[in-house]
Amino acid sequence: MPKVPIIMPQLGESIAEATIIRFSVQVGEAVTSDQEIIEVETNKAVTGLTTPCDGMIASFTAEVNQTYPIGSVLGFIEASVKDAERLGITSGEPVEELAQGFKSQLTASPSPTIPRVDIPMMPAKSGAPFVSPRVRSRVDQLGWQQQDLSLIPGTGKAGRLTASDVEKYLAELEELETQNAPGLRLAIADAMRRSWTRPLATIGVVFSMEPLLAHRKQFKIPPGPALYLAKALALALAETPKLAARLVGDHLLLPKSIDIGVAVEVEDGVVVPVFKGLDKEPLSGLGDKYQALVSAARARRLPEDAREGAIASVTNYGTLGIVWGTPIPQPTETLIIGLGRGEKRPVWDEATSQFRPRLMAQLTVTFDHRVIDGGASGKLITRLVSLLEAPEGL
């Protein structure tokens, strides 16, 4: 019977490779068309690869915990002549030439999209930002980032880092316990490094959560505060879309759609499902969609249209007991909104001329100061407070 190759598909515009997590079927097992047979992980999500046709698993040429580029042959399916011809395979023999084209990629350890760096955080007495071409070549070979050099004490003139300093540090690493960082952790590290190249600023205010908490009681499945915040942000940015503009060269790119991300904590990091056109959907109809996307995010199974494209995002770090923070927007976002833990505080009531206990929380806006100034960010956060304290308008 002809053998049809199982190919690593294109998993997204910015995805160049994926890591095999597990095989869902065994060699020799019968499978049907579009049946999930391999589970892979990218730096964005966990995805199931499916069969191109009916047949039987002839072999797997890939291995678990190994990373393979898009287009790699992962195995073969024994298929009918009709299915093989439909897929462009006319010979009854295995398509060995196709597998041979990827032989080096399958046998060698491929270079990941984001280089893995097994460097523990060791305090250094000094570190030099300027290095010789020889040291730079060695650093590039190791796949290190510029900030990794600050971990190494420089013994050269004026604390300059030398080649022997790097080699000595490598020898010290051999005596320490290390582990490969998960793909998600590396993706977050890379995103935060790129985000921090911009001048970011944070402002914050205190607002009452009591109207929001009272409003959510009317729902059978009450929306979480993060969904209220995301909806309020969507409405505010729809009113003033230039607040979410991206600066590219000497142009401000205005958003085509008000797509808002909501940070969800998962193992090894954070996943941010994106709600498309959130300004156009009423809060009352978002509960089920929100729960579905949050569950998918925690399982690393977000649908492709919910993985990227956010113009801004929100994070409810109050669920972790944090009162106030300065979250960092993703490189493609201009701002991020943070919500802290609610606390009972005495608030002066003009009507009764006395203090009353109210549940108050900190709201922060971290923004790209190249695009937004203090005045504009102040107006934005004031608008958010007005929407959150009158949630019936959401």
C-alpha positions in Angstrom: 0.0 0.0 0.0 1.2 3.6 -0.7 2.5 5.6 2.3 1.4 9.1 2.8 3.7 11.4 4.9 2.5 13.2 8.0 3.8 16.7 7.6 4.3 19.4 10.3 1.8 22.0 9.0 2.0 25.8 9.1 0.5 26.6 12.5 0.4 30.4 12.3 2.0 33.3 10.4 4.8 33.8 12.9 5.3 30.1 13.8 8.4 28.4 12.4 8.5 25.2 14.4 6.8 23.1 17.0 7.7 20.6 19.7 6.2 17.1 19.9 4.4 16.6 23.2 2.9 13.2 22.7 1.6 10.7 20.1 -2.1 10.1 20.5 -2.0 6.8 18.6 0.4 3.9 18.2 2.2 2.5 15.2 0.0 -0.1 13.5 -3.2 1.5 14.7 -6.0 2.3 12.3 -6.9 6.0 11.9 -9.6 8.0 10.1 -9.3 11.2 8.1 -8.9 14.3 10.3 -8.2 12.3 13.5 -5.9 13.9 16.0 -2.7 11.8 16.2 0.0 14.1 17.4 0.0 16.9 20.0 2.5 19.7 19.5 3.4 22.9 21.4 4.4 26.2 19.9 5.4 29.3 21.7 1.7 30.3 21.4 -0.4 27.2 22.1 -0.8 23.5 22.2 -2.3 22.1 18.9 -3.4 18.7 17.7 -2.2 17.5 14.3 -4.6 15.4 12.3 -4.4 12.7 9.7 -4.6 13.7 6.0 -6.6 10.5 5.2 -7.9 7.1 6.4 -5.3 4.4 6.9 -3.0 2.8 9.4 0.0 4.4 11.1 3.1 2.9 9.4 5.7 4.7 11.4 6.7 7.9 13.3 10.0 9.4 12.3 9.7 12.2 14.9 10.4 11.9 18.6 8.7 13.3 21.8 10.2 16.4 23.3 12.0 17.2 20.0 11.4 20.4 18.0 10.8 20.3 14.2 10.4 23.0 11.6 7.3 23.5 9.6 7.3 21.1 6.6 9.1 18.3 8.4 8.0 14.7 7.9 6.8 13.3 11.2 5.8 9.8 10.1 3.9 7.9 7.5 0.3 6.5 7.0 -0.4 3.4 4.9 -3.3 4.6 2.8 -5.5 3.4 -0.1 -4.3 4.0 -3.6 -7.3 6.4 -4.1 -6.4 8.5 -1.1 -2.7 8.6 -2.0 -3.5 9.7 -5.6 -5.8 12.4 -4.2 -3.0 13.7 -2.1 -0.6 13.7 -5.1 1.2 10.4 -4.4 1.1 8.1 -7.4 3.7 5.6 -6.5 3.0 2.6 -4.2 6.4 3.1 -2.6 7.0 5.4 0.4 7.9 9.0 -0.5 11.5 8.5 0.7 12.7 11.5 -1.3 10.4 13.7 0.7 11.7 12.4 4.0 15.3 12.6 2.7 14.8 16.3 2.1 14.3 16.8 5.8 16.7 14.2 7.0 19.2 16.6 8.5 16.4 18.5 10.2 15.0 15.3 11.8 18.3 14.0 13.0 20.0 17.2 14.2 18.8 19.4 17.0 17.1 22.3 15.2 17.7 25.9 16.3 14.6 27.1 18.1 12.9 30.3 17.2 14.0 31.7 20.5 17.3 30.3 21.6 17.2 28.2 24.8 19.6 29.6 27.4 20.3 27.6 30.5 21.8 30.4 32.6 20.9 30.7 36.3 20.5 34.2 37.7 23.9 34.7 39.4 24.9 38.0 40.8 27.9 39.6 39.1 30.3 42.1 40.4 30.4 43.9 37.1 29.4 43.4 33.5 30.4 45.3 30.3 28.0 46.2 27.6 30.8 46.6 25.1 32.6 43.4 24.1 35.2 42.4 21.5 34.3 40.7 18.2 35.7 37.5 19.6 33.5 37.6 22.6 30.5 38.7 20.6 31.1 35.7 18.2 31.1 33.3 21.2 28.0 34.8 22.7 26.2 34.5 19.4 27.3 30.9 19.1 25.8 30.2 22.6 22.5 31.9 21.7 22.8 34.4 24.6 21.2 37.8 24.8 22.9 41.0 25.7 21.5 41.1 29.2 23.0 37.6 29.9 26.4 39.2 29.8 25.7 41.2 32.9 25.7 38.0 34.8 29.4 37.4 34.2 32.0 39.3 36.2 34.4 41.1 33.7 38.1 40.9 34.6 39.4 43.0 31.7 40.4 46.6 31.8 37.7 48.8 33.4 35.6 45.6 34.0 35.6 44.7 30.3 34.4 41.2 29.6 37.0 38.9 28.1 36.8 35.5 26.3 38.3 33.8 29.3 35.6 35.3 31.5 32.9 33.7 29.3 34.7 30.3 29.3 35.2 30.4 33.0 31.5 31.1 33.5 30.6 28.2 31.2 32.7 25.9 33.3 30.9 27.1 36.5 27.6 26.4 34.9 28.6 22.7 34.5 28.5 22.4 38.2 25.0 23.9 38.6 21.6 22.3 38.1 19.8 23.7 35.1 16.8 22.9 33.0 15.5 23.9 29.7 13.0 26.8 29.9 9.6 25.9 28.5 8.7 27.4 25.1 6.0 29.6 26.6 8.5 31.0 29.2 11.0 31.8 26.4 8.3 33.5 24.3 7.2 35.7 27.3 10.8 36.5 28.0 11.4 37.6 24.4 8.2 39.6 24.3 9.0 41.5 27.5 12.5 42.2 26.3 11.1 43.8 23.2 8.5 45.7 25.1 11.0 47.2 27.4 12.8 48.9 24.5 10.0 51.5 24.7 9.5 54.3 27.3 6.7 52.9 29.5 4.9 54.8 32.2 2.2 53.8 34.7 -0.5 55.8 36.5 -3.2 54.6 38.9 -6.3 55.5 40.7 -8.6 54.0 43.3 -12.2 53.2 42.5 -15.2 51.5 44.1 -15.9 48.0 43.1 -19.3 47.8 44.8 -21.4 48.8 41.7 -19.6 46.2 39.6 -20.1 43.4 42.2 -23.7 44.3 42.7 -24.3 44.3 38.9 -22.8 40.9 38.3 -25.3 39.3 40.7 -28.0 39.5 38.1 -26.3 37.0 35.9 -26.8 33.2 36.2 -23.0 32.9 35.6 -21.6 36.2 36.9 -18.9 37.8 34.7 -15.6 38.2 36.4 -14.1 41.7 37.1 -11.6 41.1 34.3 -14.4 40.9 31.7 -16.0 44.1 33.0 -12.7 45.8 32.7 -12.1 44.5 29.2 -15.5 45.7 28.1 -15.0 49.1 29.7 -11.6 49.4 28.0 -13.1 48.4 24.6 -15.7 51.1 24.9 -13.2 53.8 26.0 -10.9 53.0 23.1 -13.7 52.9 20.6 -14.5 56.5 21.7 -10.8 57.5 21.3 -9.0 54.9 19.1 -5.8 57.0 18.9 -5.0 56.0 22.4 -4.4 52.5 21.1 -2.4 53.6 18.0 1.0 52.1 17.3 3.9 54.2 16.4 5.8 52.9 13.4 8.5 55.2 12.1 6.8 58.6 11.8 3.3 57.3 11.5 0.6 56.4 14.0 -1.3 53.3 13.0 -4.9 53.5 14.2 -6.6 50.1 15.0 -9.0 48.6 12.5 -10.9 46.7 15.2 -11.2 47.0 19.0 -9.7 43.7 19.9 -8.9 43.3 23.6 -6.7 40.6 25.3 -7.3 39.2 28.8 -4.4 37.8 30.6 -4.9 34.2 32.0 -2.4 32.5 34.3 -1.3 29.1 33.1 1.5 26.7 34.0 4.9 28.3 33.2 3.4 31.7 32.3 0.5 33.7 31.0 -1.7 33.2 27.9 -3.7 36.1 26.5 -6.9 35.2 24.6 -8.1 38.0 22.4 -11.7 39.1 22.2 -12.4 40.5 18.7 -14.6 43.6 18.2 -15.3 43.7 22.0 -16.8 47.2 21.8 -19.7 45.9 19.6 -20.8 43.0 21.9 -23.0 43.6 25.0 -21.6 42.4 28.3 -24.7 40.3 28.8 -23.8 38.1 25.9 -20.1 37.6 26.6 -20.2 35.3 29.6 -20.1 31.9 27.8 -17.6 33.1 25.3 -15.3 34.4 28.0 -15.5 31.2 30.0 -14.8 29.2 26.8 -11.7 31.2 25.9 -10.3 31.2 29.4 -10.7 27.4 29.6 -9.1 27.1 26.2 -6.2 29.4 27.3 -5.6 27.3 30.4 -5.5 24.2 28.3 -3.2 26.0 25.7 -5.8 25.2 23.1 -6.8 28.7 22.0 -8.4 28.9 18.5 -6.2 30.6 16.0 -8.3 33.8 15.7 -8.0 34.3 19.5 -4.2 34.0 19.8 -3.1 37.5 18.6 -4.1 40.9 17.3 -5.0 42.6 20.6 -4.5 46.4 20.5 -4.6 46.5 24.3 -5.1 44.0 27.2 -6.2 43.8 30.8 -4.9 41.8 33.7 -6.6 41.1 37.0 -3.6 40.5 39.4 -6.0 41.1 42.3 -6.9 37.4 42.1 -3.3 36.8 43.3 -3.7 39.0 46.3 -1.7 41.9 44.7 -3.0 45.4 45.5 -1.0 47.4 42.9 1.3 46.6 40.1 2.9 47.8 36.8 2.1 45.2 34.2 4.0 45.5 30.8 2.1 45.6 27.5 3.0 43.2 24.8 5.3 44.6 22.0 2.3 45.0 19.7 0.2 46.8 22.2 0.3 50.4 23.3 -1.2 49.9 26.8 -2.3 47.5 29.4 -4.8 47.9 32.3 -4.2 46.3 35.7 -6.7 45.6 38.4 -5.7 45.1 42.0 -7.3 43.3 45.0 -10.3 45.0 46.5 -10.0 46.2 50.1 -12.5 47.7 52.5 -11.6 51.4 53.1 -13.3 54.3 54.9 -14.7 56.7 52.3 -16.2 60.1 53.2 -19.9 60.3 52.5 -21.0 63.9 51.9 -24.7 63.0 52.3 -24.3 61.7 55.8 -21.1 63.6 56.8 -19.4 60.5 57.9 -17.0 57.8 56.8 -18.5 54.7 55.3 -16.7 51.4 54.5 -16.5 50.7 50.8 -14.7 48.0 48.7 -12.0 49.9 46.8 -9.4 48.7 44.3 -6.4 50.1 42.5 -6.7 50.5 38.7 -3.5 51.1 36.7 -2.7 52.0 33.1 0.8 51.2 31.8 1.3 52.9 28.4 3.8 53.6 25.7 4.8 57.2 26.5 5.8 57.8 22.8 2.1 57.5 21.9 0.2 58.6 25.0 1.0 61.4 27.4 0.0 61.8 31.1 -3.0 63.9 30.3 -4.4 61.4 27.7 -3.8 58.5 30.0 -5.4 60.3 32.9 -8.5 60.9 30.8 -8.6 57.3 29.8 -8.4 55.9 33.3 -11.0 58.5 34.5 -13.3 57.2 31.7 -12.7 53.6 32.7 -13.6 54.4 36.3 -16.9 56.1 35.2 -17.8 53.0 33.1 -16.9 50.5 35.9 -18.9 52.5 38.5 -21.9 52.6 36.2 -21.8 49.0 34.8 -25.3 49.0 33.5 -24.0 51.0 30.6 -21.7 48.1 29.5 
